[in-house]
Amino acid sequence: MNNARAVPVLMYHHVSPAAGALTVSPVHFADQMAMLAREGYTTLGAAAFAEYLAGKPVPERSVVLTFDDGYLDNWVHAHPVLAGHGFTALGFLVSAWVNSGPVRPNAADPEDPAATGNLLDHSAAKAAIQAGDTDRAIMRWSEIDAMRQAGTFEFHSHTHTHTRWDRISTNATAKRASLRDDLQQARATLEHHLGCVSDHLCWPQGYFDTDYVEEAHAAGFRHLYTVEPGTNQRHGDPARILRLDVRDKPAAWLKSRLWVHGRPLLSRLYLKIK
């Protein structure tokens, strides 16, 4: 078996027919996942990816699927497709946004007319969250539990409130104190609802600086996910995990990107030229 020279980490947000920013349509997502299965890709969970970064080899065609924010459409559309292929993804939750309540239908329930309706596009989801109506936009704990039990998703921290403390704090001391409290609340909430919390953390809006990284490490987070483009090699920096934004395009587009970013030198050249 050949080993991977690099592992691309793919970044998704929405999988929804409600077109808009940060959204891949259900048709294109299904096409992309079918391509991964057809081409023999292995989806790595957080533990396997961490071992890879620490130096352990993984199969040549390995990839990490990530979903930011915990949108309801991940349950409605992404989960059934991943289940069909036996794939696993990493979901990064903003823990203050998640509500309790019964499981809602998803696309695996085609006879239920509510299964795929009433999904919000990105702008409407942001507005609902800002208005405090997060249940319209975000998955519930019951749906998260169902996804974990099915093995389609693992869940990790995207902080508790998704706040850019560098923008609203009056000074560096206040920024660090607010971030520290946010990360502690995130850990406590995930521990309460999931029974565990990992050392994987995704930065809100991809922002981080030295203060952020130091506070994350102090809170027990070691694997830190950015929005910086690129691919990840063995013995890479776990505090600066690179990701590739997935577009609303057919599988052929993603296949070509994975071919490039599965080769570290070519990946760097491609991004430099681009």
Sequence and secondary structure as in RCSB ss.txt:
>XXXX:A:sequence
MNNARAVPVLMYHHVSPAAGALTVSPVHFADQMAMLAREGYTTLGAAAFAEYLAGKPVPERSVVLTFDDGYLDNW
VHAHPVLAGHGFTALGFLVSAWVNSGPVRPNAADPEDPAATGNLLDHSAAKAAIQAGDTDRAIMRWSEIDAMRQA
GTFEFHSHTHTHTRWDRISTNATAKRASLRDDLQQARATLEHHLGCVSDHLCWPQGYFDTDYVEEAHAAGFRHLY
TVEPGTNQRHGDPARILRLDVRDKPAAWLKSRLWVHGRPLLSRLYLKIK
>XXXX:A:secstr
  B S B EEEE EESSS  TTEE HHHHHHHHHHHHHTT EE  HHHHHHHHTT   BSSEEEEEEEETBHHII
IIIHHHHHHHT  EEEEE GGG B       TT TT TTSS S   HHHHHHHHHTT GGGTB BHHHHHHHHHH
TSEEEEES SS   HHHH SSHHHHHHHHHHHHHHHHHHHHHHHS   SEEE GGG   HHHHHHHHHTT  EEE
      B TT  TTSB  EE  S  HHHHHHHHHHHTSHHHHHHHHHH 
